[in-house]
């Protein structure tokens, strides 16, 4: 019922265009790796450029979010799409030049990356929250998590298929998607209204620093889990002598996550944000333990399929908390700051997982995933305990799915000045 209502609110065209619009983000790292490895015949340099691009995405994302809060999502979304299209053209040209120019161009692609996922979540919040549609907002966040997961399965899969036609083909496809989906999506479906101008008395509402830092670190942990599992699956496929199987096995991880993410809309309404965050952090840790043990005793594909089901509920709780905590006029920058932790964590997870995999194989990489998920659980425990003691920031009275419930006020001390 909730998903059917989303179709009524947003329109049918919103969903296919919105899904295609996020594929460039999901495909950019692998496309850059393929393009630059072909040009330099060096996996080390291509990996370095891809890592620089991921870091640039983490740096540029909050800038895009801040500009969107200030100038409106439609204007900033369209300009980001145009800038990213130009950056990809520069990268294609630089792939025939020096390594320095390739590195700069790859970084530009990351800095200009359109923030479709974070900004569309803010769009849903601004569309539904004024009407008290909290249950529909829960459905929207569940859908967005599922759409993200499917995009990160479909994007790399399409890139892998196109790479057989030539190393330029994936980059050309990304440019085509930016022009035909990302740009039109920003122009047609981005939030039309500029944020209200703040009064002279309170011109710039401050972000809740401590809770936002917790959400950022939680997303860093999630990204590190992704990076470590990707590395483990790659090593597993190499040991079988079938490197191409890595994509298929990892697809199970994304598909399981997408299915549970879509199912989160049916969680009980009394299941509060505080409880969801702590519960799903524990579930994520349990999933990584199952993955580590199952890969050794049963099979890697079966363990990946089970572990993938524990990812999306945790991520949805992070998005929901960030949406609830941020001042309305700074929601975009808060969401992009939180999401910036993902690529940073993924890069760290890949680096550490790869290092341990050199000596311990898949077990070493999976151990990173277990350790990071354990850290995420400890972070959630400490945040919830601190909040219960002081009542600082985790809204516990009204869950995201409570239809028609009043918007809880965030205590003044949750929004420190400066």
N, C-alpha and C positions, 0 to 999 in steps of 0.2 A: 504494500500500500504506500509506504513512504517513497520508494523509488518511482512509483507511478506519479505521485504528487510532484516529484522533482521534474519530471517531464513536463508537467503542466506549468510549473513556475518558470523554468528556464527555456522551454521550447526544445523540440526534438533535435534541431540542427546544432544546438549547443554541444551535445555529447560527442558525435563523431568528429566535429571540427576541433573540439577541445582535446580529444585523445590524440589526433594526428599532430596538433600543434606542439605537444610535448615530446614527440619522437626525436626531434633534433637534439634535445638535451640528453636523452637516453642513448643516443647513437654517437655523440660527438667524440668521446674518449677513444672508442675502438676505431672510428673512422680516421682520427688523427694518427693513431698508432699505425694503422695499415698504410696510410699515405706516406708518412715520414720514414717508416722502415723501408718501403719500396724505394724512396729517393736516396736514402743514405746507406741502406743495407746494414743498418745497425739497430738491433733491438734495444740496446742500452740507451742510445740517443732518443729513439722514438718513445721509449718509456719515460725518459726525463722530460721530453716535451709534453707528453700526456699528463704527467704529474704536475708540471707547471700550469697546464690548462686547468686542471682540477683545483689547484690552489687559487688561480685567478677567478674561477667561478665562486669560490668561497669568499673572496675579497669583494668581487663586483656585485654579488647578490644583494647584500645590505645597502649598497649605494643605489641600486635600482629600486629597492623597496622604499628607501627614504625619498627618492625623487617621485615615486608613484604616490606616496602619501601627500607630497607637496603639490604636485602638478596634475594628479589624476592618473588612473590606470590606463586609460585609452591612449593618452598622449605618450606616456613613458613606454607602454608596451609596444606601440607602433614604432617608436624611435629605436628601442632596443632591437626589435626584429630587423629593421633596416641596417643598423650598425653591425649586427651579427652577420647578416648576409654579406656586407662589405668585408668583414673580417675573414669570412671563409674564402672570399675571392682573393684576398691578400695571401691567405695561407696556400691556396692553390698555386698562385704565382711564385710564392717563396719556396715552394717545394722543388723548384728548379734552380734555386739559388744556394746561398751559403747556409750553414747550420745556424748561425746567429740569427739570420732573417727568419728561418723556420721557427726558432724558439720564440722570437718576438711575436710572430704571427699567431702561433698557437696560444700564447698568453692573451693576445687581443681577442681571440675567439672566446676564451673563458671569461674575460672581463665584460664582454658585451652579451653574454648568454641571456636570452629572455627568461625571466623567472615565471614561467607559466604556472607551474604547480603551486608555489607559495601565493602568488597573486590571485589565482582563481579561488583559493580557499578564503582569502579575504573578501573576494567578490561574493561568495556564498554567504559569508557572515553579514555583510552589509545588505544583502538582498533579503535575508530571512530574519535576522535578529530584530529589526524594528517592528516586525509583525508578530513577535513572540513565537516564531516557528522553531522552537528548540529541537523538536524531534526531527524536523526536516533538515536542520543543520547537522544533526548527528548522521542522518542518512547521506547528506552531501559529503561529509568528511569520510565516511566509509567508502562511498563511491570513489572519491578522489584517491584514497589509498589503493584501492583495487586497480584503478586506471593507471596509477604510477607503476605498480608492480607489473602489470601486463605490458606497459610500454618498455620497461627494462628487460622484458623477455623478447618482445617483438622487434624492438629497435636493433639490438645486436644481431638477432637472427637474420634480419633483412640485410644488414651490413655484411654479414658473413657470406650470404648468397651473392650479393652484388660484387664482392671483392673478387670473385672468380672471373668477372668481366673486366677487371682492371682496378688498380689502386685508386684511380680518380673517381670511380663510379659512386662509392659511398658518400664522398664529399659533395658531389654534384647532386645526389639525392637529397642531402640535408639542405642545400641551398634551395632546391625546388620546394621542399616542405616548408621552409621558412617563408618563401614568397607566396605559396598557395594556401597555407594553413595558419602558421603562427601570426603573420601580419593581418590576414582577414579576421582571425579570432580576436585579436586585440581591438581592431576597429569596430567589429560587430557586437562583441559580447563583453568587453571590459566594462567595469562599472562606469556609468556615464557621468555621475555627479562628482565634482570636486569635493574633497572633505570640507566641512564647515570651517570658516575662518575663525580661529580662536579669538577670544576676547583679549583686550589689552591687559587684563588682570592676569590671565593665564595663557600666554601666547603659545607656549610649546609644552604640551603635557609630557612629563618625563616617563621613561620606560622603567618598569620594575626590574632593577638590575639583578638582584640576587636570584629571583625565580627564573628570569630569562637566561642567566648563566647556567642554572641547573638544566633547563631545557636544551641549551646549546651543547652542554657536555653529554647529556643523554643522547642527543643525535650524533655526536662524535662517536659514542660507543656503538650506536646502531650502524654507522658507516663502517667502523672498524670490523664489525661482525661480517658485513657484506664483503669487505675486502679480503678478510681471512678465509671465508668460505669459497670465494671465487678462486683464490690461490690453491686451496686444498683440492677443489674439483679439477682444476687444471693439472695439478700434479698427479692426481688419481688417473685422469685420462691418459697422461703421458706414460704412466707405468703400465697401462694396458696396451700401449702401442697404438692407441686410437685418439689422437689429440682432438679430432673433431667431435668426439663424444662429450667434451667438457661443456659445450653450449647446451646440449640436450639435458645433461644431468642438472646443470644450474637452472635450466628452465623450470624444473620441478620445484625448486626453491621459490621462484617467483610466482608460479601458478598456485602453490599451496598458500602463499601469503595473500594473493589476490582473493582467493575463495574465502578465507577467514576474515579478510578485511571487509568484503561485501556482507558477510553475515553479522558483522558487529552492529548493524542497525537494529537487530532483534535482541540486543542485550537488555536485561531488565531495567526499567526506568529508575529503580532505586539504587542501581549500581553507580555510585558517585564517582566523580573524577579522581578524587583521592584514592579510592579503592581500586579503580581501574588502573591507574598508573602503577601502584605498588603490585597489584596482582599480575599484570601483564609483564612487568619487569621480572617477576619470579618465573612466569611461564616462559619468557624468552631464555632465561638462564637454564631452566629445565630442558628446553628444546635443544640448546647447544650441548648440554651434557648427553642427551640422547643421541645427538649427531656424532659426538666424539666416540661414545661407546658403540653405537650401532655400526659406524664405519669400520670398526675393528672386528666386530663379532658377527654382524649380519651382512649388510652390503651398503656401500656408499649411496647408491641411488635411493634405496628404501629409507635410509636415515635422513637424507636430504629432503625427501618428500614430507617426512614427519616434521622435521625441524622448521621447514618453511612455513608451516601453519602457525608458528608462534611469533612471527615477525610483525605482521600488519596490525594486530590489536595493540601492541606496544607503541608503534608509530602513531596510530590514530589517537592514542591517549596524549601523546606529546603535542600533536596538532591541536587537539581540543583544549588542552590547558593553555597553550600559547594564545589561542584565539580568545579564551576567556580572560586572560591576564592583561593583555595589551590594551592601552587606551585606544578608543576607536579611531582617532586621528593618526595613530602611529602603528596601526595593525600590520601594514605591509612591511615596514622595516623590522618589526618584531618577528614576523613570520620568516623573513629572509635571513635574519640573523640566526634564528634557530636552524633553518635548513642549511646554512653554510657549514654547520658541523658535519653534515653527511659526507661531502667530498673530501674534507680534511681527514675524517676518520677512515674513509675507504683507502686513501693513499697510505695512511699509517698502518692499517691492517694488512694491506698488500705487501708493504715493505717488511714488516715484522714477520708476517706469515711466510713470505718468501725466504727470509733469512733462516727461520727455523726449519722450513721444508728442505733446505739444502742438506741438512744433517739428519732430520727425523722424518722426512717424507710428509705424507698427508697428516700424520698424527701431530707433527709440529705445528702446521698451519691451523688445524682444528683446535689445538690447545690454546692458541691465541683467541679464537672465537669464544671458548669457554671462559677464559680469564676476563675478557672484555665484558661479556654478558654478566659475569659475577660482579664486576665493577659497576655496571649499570644498576644491578639490584641493590648494591650497597648505597649508591647515590640516591636511589628512590627511597630506601629506608631512612637515610639520614634526613632527606628533605621532608618526608612525612612526619618523622618524629619531631623535627624542629618546628614544623608548622603546627602540630598538635600542641606543642608547648607554648607557642606564642600566637597562634591564629593568624599567621602572616599572609599566606598567599594561596593555598590550594582550596578552591571553593568546594565545600563538602555538603552543602545543603541542597543544591539543585544539580542533578546530572545533566549532561548535554542533551540527553534524549527526553527531558521532561517537557512535554508540549504545553505551551501556554504558561509556563512558570515565569515568575518575574525575574528580571536580571539582577543577580546579587551584586551588591556594592563591594568594590575592592577596598579594603581598609587603606587609609591614607598612608600608613607606614609601608605599604607594599609598593608605593610609588615615590621613592626618595628623590629629592631634588638634585639637579646637577647631572 
